[in-house]
Amino acid sequence: MDDEQSPTATWQAKHRELYERATRHPFILSIRDGTVDFSSFKRWLGQDYIFVREFVPFVFSVLLKSWKESEIKSDMEIIFGGAAALSDELSWFKNEASKWGVDLCGITPFTANTEYCRFLQSFTTLDINYTVAATAFWAIETVYQESFSFCIEGDHKTPTELLGTCQRWGNSDFGQYCKSLQQIADRCLKKAPADVVRMAEEVFVSVLEHEIEFWNMSSSE
Ligand SMILES: Cc1ncc(CO)c(N)n1
């Protein structure tokens, strides 16, 4: 991919510090170096289950926008692939939670989670256009991909019990899927008017901030 032509790659470079705080968070580094506190992991697991449940209507709203607004048929198929995988993902959370003794029914979302979920909900209205929603979708998935792939590459000391979790988002198929989402976002952004591009950049920054708060919430007592 030609980075100079990619608005999303430009933003990754422009907001590098924030981007690294989201994708190389101390919580992720602690998984990779094996010092992670398992009670933090369990907190993350329960909170992320709540998040993914809210992510379902968000992803379907992006799907609906792609069906209405995109001229490229493959967009809908890529997004539908992501949407369809969420059913399996929710089952994975339930299975993982029972392995760790986390009761998913008794979980109350923390503030950072509630705020992130409210942010997701704000995209489901029809006045948010496809370009902005697709940018948010790409950013949300990519933070997890870059974070968890880092835990399984190089000479990591990721605890065996956490390898499945890291592979779920860190595997190369998920990486390829994120690249497809990036191509969708870039193609839309290149022909979008300036105010839409500006809004998409703000959304990208907001996603990074929400992701950092989500990791903070998971790793703090
Ligand atoms: C907080 C958060 N961000 C991104 C993803 C990726 O789907 C997730 N599961 N949770």
PDBQT file of the ligand as one rigid body, heavy atoms in Angstrom, charges set to zero:
ROOT
HETATM    1  C1  LIG A 301     -12.522  -2.254  23.818  1.00  0.00    +0.000 C 
HETATM    2  C2  LIG A 301     -12.450  -3.068  22.566  1.00  0.00    +0.000 A 
HETATM    3  N1  LIG A 301     -11.936  -2.507  21.467  1.00  0.00    +0.000 NA
HETATM    4  C3  LIG A 301     -11.846  -3.213  20.325  1.00  0.00    +0.000 A 
HETATM    5  C4  LIG A 301     -12.296  -4.506  20.261  1.00  0.00    +0.000 A 
HETATM    6  C5  LIG A 301     -12.141  -5.284  18.964  1.00  0.00    +0.000 C 
HETATM    7  O1  LIG A 301     -13.298  -5.871  18.564  1.00  0.00    +0.000 OA
HETATM    8  C6  LIG A 301     -12.836  -5.068  21.436  1.00  0.00    +0.000 A 
HETATM    9  N2  LIG A 301     -13.286  -6.348  21.471  1.00  0.00    +0.000 N 
HETATM   10  N3  LIG A 301     -12.889  -4.323  22.567  1.00  0.00    +0.000 NA
ENDROOT
TORSDOF 0
